[in-house]
Amino acid sequence: MAEPDASPKGKGVLSIKPFRRMWSASLVSSFGDWIGLVAITALAQRVSKGTGEGAVALVLSARLLPGFFLGPLAGVVLDRFDRRRVMLICDIGRALVFAFLPFVDTVLGLFFASLFLEALSIGWSSAKEATVPNLVPTAQLAGANSASVAAAYGTFPLGSLAFSLLAALSAPLGRIGPLHALRVNKESLALWADGFTFIASFFLVRSVEFPKRERIHVDGAEQNVFRDLRDGWKYIGTNSRVRSVLLGLAAGLFGGGMLVPLGATFATKDLGGGPAGFGALISALGFGVAISVIGLSLLQARLKPEPMFIGSLFVAAACISLGATASSMTPAVLWVGGLGLCAGGVYVLGFTIIQTNVEDELRGRVFATLYAMIRVVVLASFTVAPIMSRLLGSLASTIGFHVSGVRVALWAAAGIISLAGLGSVLSLRDSMSARERHPTSNATT
């Protein structure tokens, strides 16, 4: 496939019209996702009838389950069918779910609705990431991924604020006769607003002209689903770049994700910072990611993705280790900010490496697997971190090492990331050497 046209006169990646429209759809869609997440959480608490925390946990777990089972299958669909059409169907599906969610009054109903929403989100996001290299020149992929990360996570505070404003408007609106019959309350108004964001996304995606793709054939016959699945897994297992990125991202997400369930305890008991201290740690993490995303976008022309990806893993491990060693809030906040800086780099550069080196006919399966892996790893980090903290704390006390289990667990997370960095080095070494020996060859192995 021909290289997409570069941005006019060296301008930023958003000056490329097809990508700008795709990015705008992603921005609107992500904004809606955050409104919906807050609204569904509030709705689960209201309909749970006294089992608030358990109901919320059950409903939110539905956002992780589709990745376990549907990720590989979604990848086959994306590689076999028109990705633009898949994205349009996912947008319409999400809009319809949010239109009917205000009338769901059981936790089980919310669970299945969240399950369906997440399956559609996996399909939409994977299709978008697989399409970006067809819209943006290779040299600008890092900038495109930085913009995508900003759209995905920068809209979180805006989504939370929008929910609060819509909740405040719901009381006077709910007293209007026809709206009262529609059950207008603090959740329903936000859910319907969320549905409209996906309608907006539908029209934005529809306005993008996707490059035509050739259908996949083998021996003159179209591949079947099982062969597609097998070929996708075989490719992921044998492609050194893809393997190293998946390994690095998995370890980075696992180690960094442990900070979320352990952060409050660490800030309060180990650093004496209280609830405000936990907020400072999370804010530092977010600011670090933001600075990284902006920096990578500005420096994309000078980037060497593979070495920077590996370097970011090792520096992230060092930041977690030093942050866990800190005895007061100030140095801990600084080191966690450094972790965010590296985490943003690992995410953006990892996506860039995959987009650059994976052929179009396999890209859907690779990204669907990547998104499935992200959900599995995040769930594992949230679940395992408290258990690791207790077990390692007890072990440390047994051997006479007087230190909190949280610190030991965070040191262990740093070790996991370091090992992943080493594994990525070994996995990339041969392929990087081959590319240096044959710089004009197609880097797909």
PyMOL commands that set and color helices and strands:
alter all, ss='L'
color gray80, all
select helices_A, chain A and resi 8-10+13-15+17-47+52-61+65-80+83-103+107-135+138-154+156-174+177-181+186-206+225-238+240-257+259-270+274-298+300-302+305-325+329-357+360-398+405-437
alter helices_A, ss='H'
color red, helices_A
select strands_A, chain A and resi 217-218+221-222
alter strands_A, ss='S'
color yellow, strands_A
deselect
rebuild
show_as cartoon
